[in-house]
Amino acid sequence: MGVIRSCFIGFAFAACTAFLPCAFAESLPAPAARVLTGHSISPDDVSVVIHALDDAEPVLAHAPDASRNPASVMKLVTTWAALELLGPAYTWPTEVYLDGELERGKLDGDLVLKGYGDPFLVLEEFWKMLRALRRLGLEEIDGDLVIDDSHFAVDDPPPGEFDGQPHRTYNVVPSALLVNFKAVSFHFFADAGEDKVRVVPEPPLANLKIVNQIRFADGPCRGYQAGISFAVGGNGLDEVRLGGAFPRRCGSYSLSRTVLEHDTYVYGLFSALWEELGGRFDGKLRKATVASDAVPVLKWRSPPLADVVRSINKNSNNVMTRQLVYTLGAETAGPPGIRAHGIAAIRNLLESHGLDTSSLVIDNGSGLSRDERISARLLVDMLRRAAASPYAAEFVSSLSLGGLDGTTRRRFNGNSAVMHVKTGRLDHVSALAGYLRAASGKDYALAIIVNARDAHRGPGQEFEEAIVKWAYETL
């Protein structure tokens, strides 16, 4: 038949070329195979598994056992393990201690904050915690702010090691007292008649110095970061230097970055908010460990794990996921929580369900790693067990609804498929996994992983969407 031969592939026919031999095309639907051919991606570089929730065998399994980098799809493994091991109602405390006498609103001593790894102690929650402290009658603190973050023994690499961008919010490393993801949103305004760009940080940090050397520029609003340069320096990363040329036509612009260290961030935010709440504090920052018999004056509780998992998977939050790994370490092996113990807890859970973990490599559990690996078969087998779990509702509802919210809100437009999925993307990696209800009404678990040059630039998504469309219309 010459160079081009026709090969039956189960549900469709595919054109097989010298580049796309039938041995590999047999398990791929024709539309998806054409995407690979069009982008010169070898079938060896992709894995696809689609398996009905109530069937014994998958309907499609292409390179199902290849161990590949799943990017943020790895969050499915970590979040399901957390739900199974901790339960959806699990909460994290943050404790406040008064190390001294409180009399007539004045604390003659130190205020102590002890964290237990709350992944969602965001600005609003931290403010509410301090407001609750004010309601107890505390106004003036005549000592220092003492931080106890000993519940985790963090051994993650420095935040810039992954991609040389240490101040990007996705690179924040865990902490037992993680507040507001250690992030600041910088808002820039080109006010009419002003000669200088106005910069407003949110939240304000009492110990952060901002050096504003931004100049105005003419022309349209465009360019990387609207022409603004951003650098962090100083002693303890306490100085932000802003420069570049900001087009007046932009009007306003915002970017989020991380600043300071975990403890100095908490100190700066506490100082600013305490003053805003009408309190008085001019002490220093210290780190110490709370005595085992000490009794907190306030115990602030996080949202339940079910809500945390929803925030993680819908928005693909890396540091929240990494907090889960350390929490699992602390809960299963005792404090301090360490990464290795959390990883072991995840692997043990999967194996307790009879899953083959030979393809699994967990680095930090978030997928923000060049080293993490998993097979499409393991992902789908885990998803099928998760669908049968008592906590299936919490897990499935944490995933992005295709074309509606989360990381897929701008994808699958016009596609009538009903999906709850998690996406993943790194340089040369694109992945998608979750649940699909086909037009027939039958429910499937699916996993698609592409590890190929420039897969993240669009070809990976095109391949994933071809698979989803085919599955919805055909199965």
N, C-alpha and C positions, 0 to 999 in steps of 0.2 A: 504493500500500500504506500510505499515511499516514506517520506519523512513524517507525514501526518497520518496518525492512525486513530480510529474511534474506539473508545473503551467504555464498556458499561460500568457505572460506578454506583449501582444500587438504586438511587432515586433519579438520576439524571445522566446524560451523556456528556463527556468532556472531550475536548480536543487535546490530544497528547502530542507534544513535540519532543524533539531531541532534548530540549531543556527540561521538559516536564514529562518524564517517562511514566508509562501506565502503572508501574509498580508503586509509585507514590500517589498518582492521581486517583486510584481506585476508591479511596475513602473520602475524597473531597468532592463536594457538589460542584457542578460546572461553573456557576457564577463566581464562586470563591477561587476556583482554580484559575479562572481568567484574570482575576485581580493579581494573583501571584505572578502569572506570566507577564502581565502588563508592567509590573514593577521589578521584574527580574529577581524575584525572591524565590529561593529554592524551597520546595515542600519540606525538605529536611529541617528547615528553620521554623516550622510552625507545628503546633499541637492543637488538636480539637477533639473534645469529647462531648457528646450530647447523650443524655441518659434519662429516660422517663422515670419519674419518681416511683412508679409502681411496677416497673418491668425488671426482669432479671438481667438483661444484657443491654448495652448501649446501642443506640441506632446509628451512631457515628463515632468512630474512634480512629483518629489519625495521629500517629506517633504519641500514643496516650501515656507512655511511661518515660518519655524523655524528660530529664530534669532540667528545667528552664527557669530563667529569672522572670518572676511574675510582676515585678514592680509592686504597686500599692494593692494589687489583688491579694497579697500576703496578709493584709489586714483582716480578711475573712477568717483566716486560721486563728489569729490572735483573739479577735473579738468573740468568735464562737467558743473558744476555749475559756475565755473569761466568763461568759454567760453560764457555761456548764459547771465551772469550778466554783464560781463565787455566787451565782444566782442573780437574776435581774434586779432584785431589790437591794443589792449590796451598795453601801455608801462608804465614803472616805471621811474621817473626821479631820478637822484642823483644830488644835487645842490652844487655848489662851490661858496663861498662868500669870498670877501676880506674885512676884518674888519680893514681898514687902507688905507693909500695912497700908490699907486704904482707909483714909479718914477724911471726911468732908470733901470728897471728890478728888483728893490728892493721893497718889501712890508714892509712898516713900520707899522706892526700890525700882526694880526692873520689870518691864513687861516682856513676857516670853511667848513666842509663837512656835508651836511644834507641828510640823507637817507630816502627814502619812501618805502623801502621794496623790492627793486630789487632782485629777486631770483637768478639772473645770472650775478652778478657783479664779474665775475671770474678774475683770474690774468691778462689775456690778455685784458679784458675790462677795468680793473682798470688802467693798464699801458697806454692804449690808452687815457683814461680820463686825466691822468697826462700829457701825451704828448700834448694833446690839450691845457692844461693849460700853458705848456711851450711855445706853439705857440703864446699865447696871450702876451708873453713878460715877464712873471714872471720867475725870476731866483733865487733870494734870499728872504727868509722869515725871517724877523727879529722879529718874535713873536712865538706863539704856534700853534699847530694843535688843533682845537676845533671841537668836534664831537657832532652833534645833531641827536640823534636816538629816538626822542620823538614821532615820527609818530606812533609807536607801543607801547602799554603798555603790554609787554610780561609777562604772568603769568604761563608759562609752568613749569613743575617740572624740577629740575636739570637734566643735561644730563645723569648722571649715574643711575638715579632711575629705568629706564626700565630694565636693565640687569647688572648693576654694571660695565659697560664699558664706563665711561664718555668721553674717548678720542677717541672712534671710530667715524668715520666720519658720520655714519648713525644716531648718537645720538645728533648731533648739534641742539641746540634750535634756534628759530627765532630771528631776530634782524632787525630793520628798516635800519641798515647799515650793512648788511651781505656781507662780502667781501671774495671771494674765498672759501666759505663754512667754513672759519676759519681753513683750513686744510694745512698741510705741507706734502709733499712726501719726505721721507728720503731714499736716495740712498746709498747703501753700496758697496764698491769695494775692492776686494782682489788684490791689485796691486802687480805684480811680484817684488820680492826683497824687499818689504816693510815689516816692523815689526808690523805695525798697520793698522787696517781697516780704509779706508778713507770713511768719511761720508760727503755727499753733500745734504743739505736741499734745497728743491724747493717749494715755493720761499724762498729766504733768508729773515730773519727778523732781523732787527737791534737790537732788544731788547730780542732776544731769546738766551739763553746760552745752549750750548750742551756739556755735559760731556761724553766723549767717553772712555769707559773702556772695550770695546770689545776685546777679545783675539782671536787668530786664533786657529782652531782645525783641526786635520787630519780626514780623512775619507770622505765618500760620502756626497754630498749636500742633507741634509734632516733635518727633525725636525721642530717643530713649530717655525715659523718666522725665519727659517734657524738658529736656536739657539740663536737669538738675543733677549735680554730682553729690555723692553721699559717702562720707568716710567716718570711721569711728576710731578714736585714739584716746590719749590721755592716760591717767593713772587709773587702772581698773575699768577701762573702756567707758569712762565717764564724760567724754567729750565727743560731740557730733559736729563735724565740719561740713557745711553745706556750701556748694559753689555752683558754677556753671551759669548759663543764660536761660532765663525762663520767659517764654513768649507771653506778652501781655494778653494776647487773644485767648490764652488758656483760661483766664479768669481764676480758676482754682484747680488744684491737683492734690492728690494724696498718695502716699506710699507708706508701707509698714515695714519696720525693721526691728531687730532685737538690739538692745543696748545693755550696758552694765553686766555684772555677774548676777547669778540668782539671788544671793543674799543682799547685795547692794541695791538691786532693783526693788526688792521687798522693802528695804529701809527707805529708799527714796519715795516710793509710793505711799508707804505708811505715813511718813512725815508730812507729805502734801495733803493727804486725805484727812489726817487727824486734825490738822490746822483748819481745813475746810469745814470740818464738823464742829468747830468751836473748841477743840481741845488744845492743850499746851504740851509741847514736847521739844526738847532741844538736846536730847542725849545722843550717844554714839551707838554704833552697831557692834555687837559681839556675837560670837557663836559659842554655844555650850550645849550640854546634854541635860535634859530634865531628869531629876531624880525619879526613880521608879515608884516611890510612894507619894509623889506630888499629886495634888488634886486640881484639875483645871477649874477656872472660874467660868469658862465658856467653852463649849464644844460645838463647833460649827460643822454642819453636815453637807456633803456634796449632793448634787442630784443623784438619783439611783443609776446603777450601772446601765439599765436599759436605755435611759436617756443619753448617757455618755457614749454608748456604743452607736446610737443613732447619729450623734454629732461626729463621731469618728468616721463612720462609713459613708454617710451622705457627703461629707466635705473632705474626706481623705486627710484627716489631721494626723500628722506623723508623731508629734511629741505626745499627744494623748495616748496613741497606741503604745508607744514605748513606755509610758507610765504604767500601762496594764501589765507589761512584761515584768517590771520590777515588783508590782503589786502581787502578781502571781507567785513570784519568788518569795516574797515576805510571808504570804498566806500559806504556802505549801511547805516551806522549809524553815520558816521562822525569820524574824528580822535580824539583821538588816536585809532587805530585799536585794538580791543581786541578779544580774541579767542571766547568768548561767542557770540559776535555779528556776527562773521563770521560763526559760526555753525548755528545760527538762520537763516542767509541768505540762507545757503544751504538747510536747512529743508523747509523754506518758498518756495524756488524755486520748490522743488520736489512736495510739496503740491499744488502749483499753477498749476501744470500739472496733477492734479488729482491722484497723486500717494499716496498709503497708506504707511505712514512712521512709523507705530506703531512698526515695528521691528528695527528701526534705532537708534543706539547709536553712536554719534560722539564724540571722545575725542580730537584728534588733526588733524583728516582728512587725515592722511598719512597711517594709518593702523599699525603704530609702537606703538601698544597699546594692553594691555590685556583686555581692556574694550570695544573696539569698536565692534559693532554688526550690522548685516543687514541680511535680508532674500534673498534667491536666487530669489524669485519672484520679490522683489523690484528691485534688480539689473537688471533683464531681462526687466522688465517694463520700467526702466530708459533707458536701452540700446536701446530699440525699439523707444522710443521718441527721443533719441539722433540721431538715424539713420534718423529720419524725420526732424531734425532741419536744419535751414539754415547753421549751422556750422558743419554739419555732416562730411564733408570732412576733416576739421581740427581735429576733435575729433578722427575719425576712423584712420587717418594716424598717430596719436600719439601713437597707440598701437603697441606692438611687433608683427612682422610678424613671424608666427610659423616656427621654424627651420631656420630662416634667420637672424634676428637681435634682439637687445634688450635682455630681460631676457629669451627669448625662443630660442636664437640662437643655443643652443646645445640640444634642445629638438625636438621631432617629426621628427627626422631624418628618411628619407625614407617614411614618411607619405605624401601623395599627397594632403592632405586637405589644402585649402587656409583659413588662419585664421588671424584675427587681435585681439589679446588678451592681457589681463593684468594678470600677475601671482601674487600670494601672498604666503608667507611662514613665519611662526613663529614656535617656539617650539609647536608641537602637532597641528599645523594648516597648511593646504595646500588648495589653492584655485585657480581657473581659471575662467575668465569671459571675454566675448567679442563677436566676430562675426565669424561665420563659413559659408563658402559656400560649400554645400554638392555636391557630384558627380553629382547629378541631376541638378545642377545649381541654386538651391533654396537657399536663404540666411536666416540664423537663428541667433538669439541672444541666448547665453547660459551662464549659471552660474553654477559652481560646487564648493561646499564648503565642506571640510572634517575637522571636529574637533574631532580628536581621538588621543589616545596616540601614539606617534612616527609617526604620519601622515607625518611630515616634513622630515622624514628620507628616503623617497622613496615610501611608500605605497600610499600616496596622489597623487603623480605624476602618478603612475601606474594606479590608478583609473581614473584620469582625462584623460589620454591618451587612456584608453579603451573606455571611453564615446565618446571622439572625433572621434576615429576610427570607432566606431559603427555608430555614427551619420553621418559621411561623407559617409560611404558605404551604409547605409540603407535608409536615409531620401530622 
